[in-house]
Amino acid sequence: MSTTGPAIILVAPQMGENIGATARAMYNFGLTDLRLVRPRDGWPNPDAVPMASGATPVLDNVQVFGDTRDAIADLNYVAATTARRREMIKPVIRPAEAAQTCRKLASEGAQSGILFGAESSGLPNEDVVLADAILNVPTNPDFSSINLAQAVLLMSYEWFQSGFEETSEADPKGAARPATREELHGFMDHMERELDNNGFFYPAEKKTSMVQNLRNIWMRADFREQDIRTLRGVISTLVSSKRRSEDN
């Protein structure tokens, strides 16, 4: 069984100390893929080193991205951590379930990731909509705030624990691998572009919410790479047929 763990993606982290503590929490449980999106104080950050307490394999391989979409482009599955209710139709899962999903995907050769928001504000909706599921940590309702490194520690622990149970379930969809975020986003861009060209987004002031609703539908579909190629072929055929009819 593969032991490739999920990427931990920190969106707009504010303090180097928290990044270092996150690296330590990850490495305690065998995770090494740490990605930063627009870190407030830049990277590298010397404040991260003492808090990492020797988790240099994590710090030495940090990847930095300008936006979340690029940070998750190579992933096949993404969960977004958030404590707030969102007006989105997405599955809400707990850490143990997320870990099992990531573990199963790893056994299929697929890559997963967990999104964590900024310490002060969490993840914005435009980042949550990119995820397949919302990851919620059950806490005391009278004192629900946990810090960034604690949240990463919980998820890292559940990932590590999930490795003690062999997953033998066969892939019900066959050998085709799950679609990467880059492939899925390419399909969504293609679909939205053609819908826009054909006047679907009307009235114009509702376009943003309509796009978000469509993307939530696609994110729930659990597409394989072959599915994406088929759907993009369908779109291209429909567009070509329409153009031929107009030319005649």
N, C-alpha and C positions, 0 to 999 in steps of 0.2 A: 504494500500500500504506500502511495506517495506520502511524503511528509512535508511537501511544499505548503507552507502556511499562508494565510491571507496577508495581503499588504495592509499596513496601517497607514491611512491617509489623514493627515492633520490639515484642516482647511483654515488658513489665516491664524496659525498659532501665534500667541503674543509674547510669551516669555521663553527665553532659552532654557531656563531651569525646568520648565514643564516638558520641553522637548527631551531634555536629558533624562528626566524621570520616566518619560514614556519609553525611551530606548531601554532603560533598565528593566521596566516591567515586561517589555517584549522579550528581551533576551533571557529573562528568568524562565520563560516558557517556550523558548526555541524559535521565536519569530525574529526575522532580521530585515524584512522589507519595509522600511520606513520612508514615506513620501510626504513632502511638505508642499503646500499650495500657498503661495504668497506669505511666507513667514514675515511678521511685522518688522523684526529686527534683522532680517537677512540671514544668510547662511554661508559659511559656518558661523556659529555663535559660541564663543568661549564659555559663556555661562552654562552651556549644556553639559560640558565635560564633567565637572564635579558631581552633578546629580546623576550622571549615567553610571557612576561607580564601576567603571571598567567594561561597560557594554560597547566597546570600541567596534566590534564587527557590525553593529547597527549604525553607529554614528559615521563610520568611515564610508558607508555605502548609501547614505541618504541621497534621495533624488529630490530636486526642487522643480516645481512647475508653476507656470503663470496662471493656470486656471484648472478647475476640477476636472473638466472634460478631458484635458490632456493627461491628467494624472491617472485616470482610470481607463484610458483608451485600450490598453492591452488586456484588461480584465474581462472575465466572462460573467461574473456575478458580483454585485455590490450591495451592501447593506448600509443604511444611514442611521447613525445613532442620534436620537432626539428624545427629549422628555416631554416636549410639547405636542398637543394634539394638532394634527395637520388636516386641512381640507383636501385630502388626497385619498383615492381608493388604492391602497397598497396593503399587502399583508404586514401585520405587526407581529414580530417574533421576539423571543427572549434569547439571551446569549447562548444557552445550551443548544437551542434549535439552530441558531446561526452557525455555531461551530460545527454541528453535524452536517449542515449543508455545505460548508466550506470543505470539510473533510471528504465528503463524497465527491465533490467536484475535483478535488486534488487527485483522488484515486482514478479519475477519468482523464487526467492530464490537463484540466482546466484551472484557471487562476481566479481567485476571488479577492475582495478587498472590503475593508470596513472604513467608512467615513466618520470622522470626528470633527465637530465644529470648534470655533474659537472659544476660549475660556469664558468670555463675558457674554456672548450672544448665541452660541450654538450655530447650527447650520441654517443658512437661508433656504427658502423654498426652491430657488433655482438649482441648488445642489441636491436637495432631497429628491427632486423629481427625476434626477439621473439614476437613482438607486432602484433596485428590484424590490427591496423590502425596507421597512422601518424597524430598527433594532431598539427595543425599549428595555431598560434595566429596572426591574421592580425595586422600589425603595420605600422608605417611610414617607407617607404622603405629607406629613408635617415637617419633614426635613429631607427633601428629595435631591438636593444639589450634591453632586460628587465631582471631584476635580478631574482634570483631563487624564492624568496618569492613572488614577483609580479606575476610570472607565476602561482605559486600555488594558489595565491589569486584569479586570474581570473577563474581558473578551479573550485575552491571551491564555488565561487559566482554563477557560472552557475549551479553547482549541486544544490545549495540551491534554486535557482530560479525555477529549473525544478520541484521541489516538489509542486509548487502551481497549477500545471495542472495535474489532475488525468489521469493516463494512463490505459485505459480500453481495449486496443487491445488484443485480444486473441493470445496466442502463436501459430503461424501457424504450428509449428513442433510438437505439442502435448505436452504431459507432461514430456517428457525426458528432463533432465536438460542439459545445455551446458557443454561441456567437460572442465575439469580443465586443466591448463597448464601442470601439472604433467602427466595427461593421454595423452594429445596431444604430449608432448615430448617423452613419452614412446613409442607411436606409431611411431613417426618419427625416433627414435633410432632403433626400430625394423626393419622398412622399409629400412633404410640406411645400417644396418648391413647385411641384406640379399642381397641387391643390390650390396654391396661391395663383398660379397662372390661369387656373380655370374658375376663379372667383369664389372658391369655397369659403374663404375667410371673410364673411360679411355678417354684420357691419364691421368696419375696420377696427373700431375700438374694442371689439371682442376677440380680436385675433390672438392676443397673448394668452387668454384663458382657454381658447379653443386649442391652441397648440399644446398647452400644458395638459389638457384633458386627453388629447390624442397620444401624447408621449406616455402618459400614465397607462393607457391601454396597451401600448406596445411593450412597456416594461413588465407587464404582468404575463406576457405571452410565453416566456421561457424559450426563445428562439434558438435553434441550432444554426450553424454556419450555412448549411444547405437551405434552410428556410429563408434566410436573408437573400441568398442568391436567387431563389425562386421568386420571392416577392418583388425584388428589383426588376427581374425579367418581366413580371406581369405589368408593372408600372410602365416600363419602356415599351411594351407591346401595345398597351392601351393608348399611350401618347402617339406612337407611330401610326396606329389605325386612325386616330382622330385627325392627324395631319394629312393622311392620304385622302380621307373623306372631304376635308376642306379644300384640298387641291383639285379634287374632281368636281 
